[in-house]
Amino acid sequence: MESEMLPYMPFLTQYWPFIVAGLACFVAGRYLFTVLNDQTEELTPPPRPTDDELVGDDYDEDMDAVEGGAADLASALPWDLEHVPFSFTRITPEESIKRSQEFYQQMDTRRTVRFFSPDPVPREVIHNIIKAAGTAPSGAHTEPWTYVVVSDKEIKEKIREIVEEEEKINYEKRMGKKWTTDLKPLKTSWVKEYLTTAPYLILVFKQMFSFTDDGARKVHYYNEKSVAIASGILITAVHLAGLVSLTSTPLNCGPALRMLLGRPMSERLTLLLPVGYPAPDATVPNLSRKSLDEILVEI
């Protein structure tokens, strides 16, 4: 053993102070990393369970089964589904240009509003808006959306309590300085008065899956994209009905709101929209939209 170490003795004799110092720095660094990491974990609030954790992997398992070509799978739609002639009235190119221009001009006046009037809105208007959203396309026509319309004052108060509790944590701890700095020009905060002022709250849930009449699991393909498309139609319908809305995605509130509203584990909250008339003194940020050249690529 001593003979094996002899070739290294000059090196060790000459550089042992540096070797000892390096080992000391390594040990100290490991210690500081452990201490700081423990302190960070203590300061970071424990995350609330997400809808993904609550729902589990049922959807993925079903997709695997479908992709694997399980022999006992049945179509969600009838095998003998009738196909009928498409009813379509073609208009002239001039009329098409006119309509498209008028629609753009009308939609260009749509704004996100944070100040609502408590004035009532006919419930039939809200029903028509929801029906319009329900015309959206969906994967395999599964229509994976549920719209919960809340007008009850007590429930709106509870929704506001849940949202503001989480949003306060979001603004103070979760979102970080960059995110909150970007929001400052919009003058937003964790206080959400519109949740109790607006006559209606529309909560949009996406259905991960459902069940057929005989109890079989029904896969909802592209549920995220389908609900996103339907939400665009929903916001458009609100505007065309002469109302205003605010599209919000309250962070970490989904499970609590789902339970409050009695929705099943198979659904996840995607959007919460207050809907009504704007307050007489409502203001909006003076923003501009990207030009056509900035959003269009023609090939």
PATOR-730103 format. One record per residue (C-alpha): x, y, z; residue number from 1. Coordinates in steps of 0.02 Angstrom, whole numbers, always signed. Example, Ala and Ser with C-alpha at 12.3 -4.5 7.8 and 13.67 -1.06 7.14 Angstrom:
// residues 2
        u        v        w   resi
     +615     -225     +390      1
     +684      -53     +357      2
***
This chain:
// residues 299
        u        v        w   resi
       +0       +0       +0      1
     +140     +120      +47      2
     +232      +77     -115      3
      +74     +118     -214      4
      +60     +289     -132      5
     +244     +338     -157      6
     +222     +410     -334      7
      +86     +529     -270      8
     +176     +592     -115      9
     +263     +742     -198     10
      +96     +799     -270     11
       +5     +778     -105     12
     +145     +861       -7     13
     +146    +1011     -121     14
      -41    +1036     -148     15
     -121     +970      +12     16
     -179    +1145      +70     17
     -278    +1167      -91     18
     -352     +992      -80     19
     -408    +1022     +100     20
     -481    +1193      +54     21
     -576    +1116      -93     22
     -650     +981      +16     23
     -700    +1110     +146     24
     -788    +1217      +14     25
     -880    +1065      -53     26
     -942    +1016     +121     27
     -992    +1196     +161     28
    -1083    +1213       -6     29
    -1181    +1054      +22     30
    -1230    +1113     +196     31
    -1288    +1285     +135     32
    -1387    +1207       -9     33
    -1478    +1092     +112     34
    -1518    +1232     +236     35
    -1578    +1354     +102     36
    -1682    +1221      +17     37
    -1767    +1178     +181     38
    -1804    +1362     +214     39
    -1877    +1383      +40     40
    -1992    +1234      +67     41
    -2049    +1310     +232     42
    -2088    +1479     +150     43
    -2178    +1406       -1     44
    -2362    +1368      +35     45
    -2409    +1188       +3     46
    -2495    +1173     -166     47
    -2680    +1138     -167     48
    -2731     +976     -254     49
    -2760    +1010     -438     50
    -2901     +942     -542     51
    -2774     +832     -631     52
    -2730     +750     -465     53
    -2913     +733     -415     54
    -2968     +659     -581     55
    -2817     +546     -597     56
    -2763     +456     -754     57
    -2933     +390     -805     58
    -2935     +489     -966     59
    -2762     +432    -1018     60
    -2804     +252     -981     61
    -2959     +265    -1089     62
    -2859     +341    -1230     63
    -2734     +197    -1217     64
    -2876      +74    -1227     65
    -2948     +159    -1380     66
    -2781     +171    -1467     67
    -2749      -11    -1427     68
    -2905      -60    -1524     69
    -2999     -148    -1384     70
    -3120     -270    -1462     71
    -3265     -233    -1346     72
    -3269      -46    -1377     73
    -3428      +25    -1451     74
    -3448     +190    -1541     75
    -3512     +335    -1437     76
    -3627     +376    -1583     77
    -3751     +255    -1662     78
    -3676     +142    -1795     79
    -3825     +179    -1907     80
    -3811     +368    -1885     81
    -3908     +450    -2026     82
    -3820     +572    -2140     83
    -3933     +705    -2214     84
    -3909     +835    -2352     85
    -3819     +991    -2292     86
    -3930    +1145    -2297     87
    -3830    +1291    -2363     88
    -3874    +1452    -2451     89
    -3729    +1525    -2548     90
    -3711    +1715    -2549     91
    -3619    +1825    -2671     92
    -3436    +1870    -2641     93
    -3489    +2051    -2617     94
    -3612    +2004    -2481     95
    -3482    +1892    -2400     96
    -3357    +2036    -2394     97
    -3491    +2152    -2323     98
    -3541    +2030    -2186     99
    -3363    +1988    -2137    100
    -3318    +2173    -2125    101
    -3472    +2211    -2020    102
    -3436    +2066    -1904    103
    -3256    +2120    -1880    104
    -3308    +2300    -1844    105
    -3431    +2240    -1714    106
    -3310    +2122    -1630    107
    -3174    +2254    -1631    108
    -3278    +2348    -1501    109
    -3274    +2200    -1382    110
    -3175    +2236    -1224    111
    -3136    +2146    -1062    112
    -3229    +2241     -926    113
    -3197    +2236     -739    114
    -3333    +2355     -682    115
    -3511    +2288     -689    116
    -3684    +2357     -658    117
    -3798    +2255     -544    118
    -3942    +2286     -665    119
    -4035    +2124     -706    120
    -4018    +2036     -872    121
    -4161    +1931     -944    122
    -4123    +1749     -909    123
    -4179    +1705    -1086    124
    -4030    +1805    -1152    125
    -3911    +1699    -1048    126
    -3996    +1541    -1109    127
    -3975    +1595    -1290    128
    -3792    +1634    -1259    129
    -3763    +1460    -1187    130
    -3856    +1380    -1332    131
    -3745    +1476    -1453    132
    -3589    +1411    -1364    133
    -3660    +1236    -1377    134
    -3654    +1245    -1567    135
    -3464    +1230    -1564    136
    -3380    +1082    -1648    137
    -3308     +946    -1535    138
    -3206     +788    -1551    139
    -3319     +645    -1608    140
    -3467     +758    -1564    141
    -3442     +724    -1378    142
    -3489     +904    -1332    143
    -3377     +900    -1178    144
    -3438    +1059    -1093    145
    -3545    +1106     -944    146
    -3598    +1286     -912    147
    -3645    +1327     -733    148
    -3741    +1491     -725    149
    -3744    +1569     -551    150
    -3860    +1712     -504    151
    -3892    +1665     -322    152
    -3816    +1800     -210    153
    -3756    +1681      -74    154
    -3670    +1566     -197    155
    -3588    +1715     -282    156
    -3524    +1771     -112    157
    -3449    +1599      -80    158
    -3370    +1597     -252    159
    -3292    +1767     -217    160
    -3225    +1708      -49    161
    -3143    +1556     -130    162
    -3070    +1655     -275    163
    -3005    +1801     -170    164
    -2926    +1684      -42    165
    -2826    +1597     -178    166
    -2792    +1754     -280    167
    -2718    +1841     -128    168
    -2593    +1699     -112    169
    -2564    +1702     -300    170
    -2522    +1887     -303    171
    -2416    +1884     -146    172
    -2322    +1719     -165    173
    -2359    +1610     -316    174
    -2358    +1724     -468    175
    -2190    +1807     -441    176
    -2128    +1984     -474    177
    -2123    +1969     -665    178
    -2305    +1915     -679    179
    -2372    +2042     -555    180
    -2267    +2179     -636    181
    -2342    +2139     -806    182
    -2516    +2154     -730    183
    -2490    +2323     -646    184
    -2535    +2429     -799    185
    -2702    +2337     -805    186
    -2735    +2386     -622    187
    -2788    +2212     -570    188
    -2776    +2142     -395    189
    -2835    +1994     -292    190
    -2995    +2090     -247    191
    -3134    +2035     -365    192
    -3286    +2144     -332    193
    -3364    +2099     -499    194
    -3396    +1922     -438    195
    -3536    +1986     -327    196
    -3587    +2138     -430    197
    -3619    +2057     -599    198
    -3794    +1981     -610    199
    -3727    +1818     -681    200
    -3571    +1713     -666    201
    -3542    +1582     -801    202
    -3421    +1445     -751    203
    -3361    +1338     -896    204
    -3313    +1158     -854    205
    -3233    +1036     -975    206
    -3289     +856     -961    207
    -3143     +736     -962    208
    -3260     +590     -989    209
    -3440     +538     -960    210
    -3546     +381     -961    211
    -3669     +310    -1086    212
    -3844     +255    -1036    213
    -3781      +78    -1008    214
    -3642     +136     -893    215
    -3496     +122    -1015    216
    -3358     +252    -1007    217
    -3370     +380    -1146    218
    -3206     +458    -1200    219
    -3210     +645    -1236    220
    -3081     +673    -1371    221
    -2993     +841    -1381    222
    -3097     +906    -1235    223
    -2975    +1049    -1202    224
    -2979    +1113    -1381    225
    -3165    +1085    -1400    226
    -3206    +1186    -1244    227
    -3085    +1323    -1298    228
    -3175    +1341    -1465    229
    -3344    +1343    -1377    230
    -3281    +1476    -1256    231
    -3236    +1588    -1403    232
    -3414    +1573    -1467    233
    -3479    +1604    -1290    234
    -3382    +1768    -1274    235
    -3438    +1820    -1448    236
    -3621    +1783    -1406    237
    -3607    +1887    -1246    238
    -3544    +2035    -1346    239
    -3674    +2018    -1483    240
    -3810    +2015    -1350    241
    -3757    +2188    -1292    242
    -3672    +2128    -1133    243
    -3494    +2128    -1068    244
    -3386    +1995     -986    245
    -3217    +1960     -913    246
    -3127    +1798     -951    247
    -3040    +1739     -793    248
    -2950    +1579     -750    249
    -2936    +1583     -560    250
    -2776    +1492     -516    251
    -2793    +1348     -391    252
    -2981    +1377     -369    253
    -3046    +1237     -481    254
    -3067    +1096     -354    255
    -3152    +1205     -223    256
    -3271    +1284     -348    257
    -3310    +1115     -424    258
    -3358    +1048     -253    259
    -3458    +1204     -209    260
    -3560    +1187     -369    261
    -3583    +1000     -353    262
    -3494     +954     -513    263
    -3424     +777     -535    264
    -3241     +728     -524    265
    -3238     +705     -713    266
    -3254     +893     -742    267
    -3124    +1030     -728    268
    -3152    +1217     -719    269
    -3079    +1308     -868    270
    -3156    +1483     -863    271
    -3256    +1595     -749    272
    -3347    +1740     -832    273
    -3447    +1876     -746    274
    -3581    +1932     -870    275
    -3693    +2085     -869    276
    -3701    +2268     -915    277
    -3551    +2382     -886    278
    -3557    +2503     -741    279
    -3599    +2683     -795    280
    -3424    +2739     -744    281
    -3333    +2585     -810    282
    -3160    +2610     -883    283
    -3049    +2498     -988    284
    -2863    +2505    -1028    285
    -2824    +2602    -1187    286
    -2751    +2454    -1281    287
    -2727    +2422    -1466    288
    -2735    +2256    -1557    289
    -2605    +2184    -1673    290
    -2623    +2230    -1856    291
    -2669    +2105    -1990    292
    -2487    +2099    -2049    293
    -2433    +2046    -1874    294
    -2553    +1900    -1857    295
    -2576    +1838    -2037    296
    -2460    +1726    -2136    297
    -2513    +1690    -2314    298
    -2427    +1552    -2412    299
***
